[in-house]
Amino acid sequence: MYKRFPSFRRIFLNNGRLFLAEPITVNKAAASDGKDAHFHTFNRMSTDSKKPCPTLPIRRGLFLNSLQLSVDPSSDLSEAFTPTPLYSPISSPPSSPSPPESPSGLLQLAKNALENGYSKRATKASNLLIDEDMKKMCYFFSQLGNEERTDFLVHIATSLTPNHEIISQLIKEQPKDEVLVNTSDSEAQIIRWEDRLRQALIPPHYWVSSQISRLSGGVKFLVDLRLYLLETIFTLSSEETKQIAALKSFDRTLRDLLSVWFTVGLLNLERITWDSSCSMLEKISEYEAVHPVRNWADLKRRVGPYRRCFVFTHSCMPKEPLVVLHTFLTNEISSSMAPIIQASRAGSPDGGIGDTSIEDHSTINTAIFYSITSTQKGLQGIELGNYLIKKVVQELKSEFSGLTQFSSLSPIPGFVKWLNPIMARAQRGESKIFYEDEIKMLKTQLGVSSDSLVYDRLRKMFSNNSWKDNELLVNTLEAPLMRLCAFYLFKEKRRSYTLNSVANFHLKNGAVMWRINWMADRSVRGLGNSCGIMVNYRYIYIYVCMYVNTFQRHTDELIPH
């Protein structure tokens, strides 16, 4: 237990330097017995002649006691003050020897910690002991390389599985048909059997995951663990069917747990402004995947007037945005990213920044959702974006009484990737994607003599975005590319759902595909993904539930049963 400077009347802090003065007189007899003799090493210092100690470094936590101060005032005190950093249960293992440097040694230590913790499951061991083993396992896992992490995940998934012999025996013990009568005894027997079967079917790695979640930082660890798990499943060979099946079972366990912990009722909606913390603003900038932030001025504009930035956070992952939604406030449904991203005159509905910019609420009747980003890949498959949009709509309606229109301005990732093989087939003469008059105009503008060369030249120009600099070519390509894009969004399916993931997200949430916009995003990313085309998915909230039911019913009819 640390003491609270029992031997000094005054302790000074001046410009970051520590001064000690006025030591209490110590009984010489006691000092001769060795009691508190260490205080005699200080000479009495008056406030006029106090000698400063060296400047202390800035630490997260620093504890001092009388023993640490028992040094000669003329000596260097840099070693006398022992900093004690704040304890992190996952970043460093408590009471553990230095881990071996070899990856295989770390892997074995992680397995040993897992085994030690799991062996205490059916005992009366204190939860503190189990937590200690889980902390060690998390720490050693965080030190592993990619190959060792894969080995450890496979080890968890394959070793901590349900006992198949017990399950088979329980199935044999299923109550017979003659027992299944409507009596209280028979119902109680069935309930007891179902409960035993349910407990036997729960994989042991469910218990391990639950134990980890109790640690400080444990939920974040599990989110990251699931990311590694998904990457491992993707990289394993298709021949390793047993391992893949076990890993997928482990993934379902984590997904089910995370779905409960990250339910919308446990999430916090926060608005991000320029007055938010620097760490939060930095994360908003780093996580932006749809329209990358160029600089601090760009970020300031995106959280400034006529814009709103909202995030979902969780108490187990404080100051960490889970989903980020950027919104533009205007007077019409936008057809281009230019007025949203680019700087414009201050105080106008089409965007503005600066101290003099004041929002005119009377001009705002439309909210444009132009970027929604899920920051945690370990939460893949857990629906958060839909709930964030609904929460933001409620928030904006309470702030702006005249707000009546809600729409996205969404990218179309994958369109050019889908278009390339279509053009390759057309080049071979297997299909036609241009009308005759369009082909003739393209031949003239590209300076080629055959249809095949038209497709070949266009594919090369799409790969380097050089076509955007030719205004005549841009105008000629507008009609055919918009036609092909509409077909891609409306007709192309995968497992009865829309092939484009962004379209599928909005349509599933009850939006309608309202308008396709030509050259709406002239950035390198926008041109490379979709030839600059963007689409508005409009949320007409009086019809949202009806659209959701129609979308689900239509897809259910197409899915084979």
Secondary structure, 3 states (H helix, E strand, C coil): CCCCCCCEEEEEEECCEEEEEEECCCCHHHHHCCCCHHHHHCCCCCCCCCCCCCCCCCCCCECCCCHHHCCCCCCCHHHCCCECCCCCCCCCCCCCCCCCCCHHHHHHHHHHHHHHHHHCCCCCCCHHHHHHHHHHHHHHHHCCCHHHHHHHHHHHHHHCCCCHHHHHHHHHCCCCCCCCCCCHHHHHHHHHHHHHHHHHHCCHHHHHHHHHHCCCCHHHHHHHHHHHHHHHHHHCCCCCHHHHHHHHHHHHHHHHHHHHHCCHHHEEEEEECCCCCHHHHHHHHHHCCCCCCCCHHHHHHHCCCCEEEEEEEECCECCCCCEEEEEEEECCCCCCCHHHHCCCCCCCCCCCCCCCCCCCHHHCCEEEEEEEEECCHHHCCCCCHHHHHHHHHHHHHHHCCCCCEEEECECCCCHHHHHHHHHHHHHCCCCCCCCHHHHHHHHHHHCCCCHHHHHHHHHHHHHHCHHHHCHHHHHHHHHHHHHHHHHHHHCCEECCEECCHHHHHHHHCCCEEEEEECCCCCCHHHHHHHCCCEEEEECCCCCHHHHHHHHHHHHHHHCCC
